[in-house]
Amino acid sequence: MSNVAKAIQKLKSVDYEIFGRVQGVCFRMYAEDQGRKLGVAGWVKNTRQGTVTGQVQGPEDKVDSM
């Protein structure tokens, strides 16, 4: 990818909340690991309601893969 293409690459930010059986099954650790592998930024945490919530930011294609 050329420097010009990198400079005009679209960035994306997504807030999310995951429902279902997501606590006690390493979902948060998996999300963190996948984010590192894809090279995106963000955070993820368990909630008191039994869900997992987070935010992911980065190049549009990488965020979509997440």
matplotlib code that plots the C-alpha trace (Angstrom):
import matplotlib.pyplot as plt

x = [0.0, 1.4, 1.9, -1.0, -3.3, -2.4, -3.0, -6.6, -7.5, -10.9, -11.0, -13.9, -15.0, -17.6, -19.2, -20.6, -22.4, -22.5, -25.3, -25.6, -23.2, -20.1, -18.8, -16.7, -15.8, -12.8, -14.7, -13.0, -9.6, -10.4, -11.6, -8.4, -6.2, -8.1, -7.8, -4.0, -3.7, -5.7, -3.8, -6.9, -7.3, -10.0, -11.2, -13.4, -14.9, -17.5, -20.6, -22.7, -25.6, -23.7, -22.8, -19.5, -19.2, -16.4, -15.1, -12.9, -11.2, -8.9, -8.9, -12.4, -11.6, -9.9, -12.8, -15.2, -13.2, -13.3]
y = [0.0, 3.4, 6.2, 8.1, 5.2, 4.8, 8.5, 8.4, 5.1, 5.3, 5.0, 3.7, 3.6, 1.2, 0.9, -2.5, -4.6, -8.4, -10.3, -14.0, -16.3, -14.0, -13.9, -16.7, -18.1, -15.9, -13.7, -10.5, -12.1, -13.4, -9.9, -8.3, -10.9, -10.5, -6.7, -6.9, -9.3, -7.0, -3.9, -2.0, 0.1, 0.1, -1.4, -4.2, -4.9, -7.0, -5.2, -5.8, -6.8, -9.9, -8.5, -7.4, -3.9, -2.2, 0.1, -0.7, 1.9, 1.6, 1.1, 0.3, -3.1, -4.2, -2.9, -4.8, -8.0, -7.6]
z = [0.0, -1.0, 1.5, -0.2, 0.2, 3.8, 4.4, 3.0, 4.6, 6.3, 10.1, 12.0, 15.7, 17.0, 20.5, 21.2, 23.9, 23.7, 25.3, 26.1, 27.9, 27.6, 31.2, 32.6, 29.1, 28.3, 25.8, 27.0, 26.7, 23.3, 22.2, 23.5, 21.7, 18.4, 18.7, 19.1, 16.2, 13.9, 15.1, 16.3, 19.5, 22.1, 25.3, 26.5, 30.0, 31.8, 33.1, 36.2, 34.0, 32.8, 29.3, 27.8, 26.4, 24.6, 21.8, 18.9, 16.6, 13.6, 9.8, 8.6, 7.2, 10.5, 12.6, 10.4, 10.8, 14.6]

ax = plt.figure().add_subplot(projection="3d")
ax.plot(x, y, z, "-o")
ax.set_aspect("equal")
plt.show()
